[in-house]
């Protein structure tokens, strides 16, 4: 019998040391999150598309960085209100009387609509209502420069054009949005309406830029220098973007005081407002909401406003949230009045269509304002 012994295993080479990859860093350009090796940052910046876009914008006469932001001063609060102070603020909102602009729903959309159909119908009703209010101002068909802010796919402008085909043929349209244009053609869906709009207006221009950096007077001078006035149009500018729009509109009216300016702006997302950028702090301080109303009280007011977004809820808690939204929008309207505008709030659709259903309507005519 043979004894079979296992053969010795061949010597194995020691494993090669693992290569240590350097930690990746992000492109330093704001808005560009490209991961890079540390040694490739300089090369990337030479062809960074976001940086190239920023430089193209900064070269424009109408681009002024931060021109529509707040004036600074008091910063955002470091600490929230105490529970006692927050309760007093909410109690003062509950005691407020007068018109409740952000009212709860009083009707409902037709039954039998699917989820997507219901969503499209809501947007269609909003656009149609805003288009009719714009027509009532008598601003269409007078060779105006119409600027839609937060334009997205341009469907609001398309609704205006289709409802008033003959009136807008002499008007110039500017679509302004911080995002890129949706690709493709629009059929009242999510794609861009630019192609359809070109058949309605005298000219159509789309610009990708943040509203906080736009000088509307300079933009109008570049795009439509012979226009007879400016129309600013927006559906649901979120939070501080509404304040950027108001500040930009007032500056444009001052720069071209001899020309009329009409404004229709549906506000939105009041919980995202910023104390630094809000246009009318003095109005809030004098509204009797709290002693020494400041950044902490403002933050609480904005947080409370989020309670008023359920259109079907009819409770004291929900109405306090709706009053908070009204307070912010009323202060915005007062800001416009203090700069020579006639301004009013309007509930332009029922809350069953959208709980963000309040439109700020304002205008300043040649030689002064007229009643709305």
ABEGO torsion letter per residue (X at the ends): XBBBBBBBBBBBBBBBBBBBBBBBBBBABBGBABBBBAAAAAAAAAABAAAAAAAAAAABAABBBGAABBAEEBBBBABBBBAAAAAAAAAAAAABBEBBABBBBABBBBBGBBAAAAAAAAAAAAAAAAAAAAAAAGABGAGBBBBBBGAEAGAAAAAAAAABAAAAAABBBBBBBABBBBBEBBBGBABBAAAAAAAABABBBBBBBBAAABBAAAAAAAABAABAEBBBBBBGBBEAAAAAAAAAAAAAAAABAABBBBBBBBBBGAAABBAAABABAAAAAAAGABBGBBAAAAAAAAAAAAAAABAABBBAAAAAAAAAAAAAAAAAAAAAAAAGBBBBBBBABBAAABABABBBBBBBBBGEBBBX
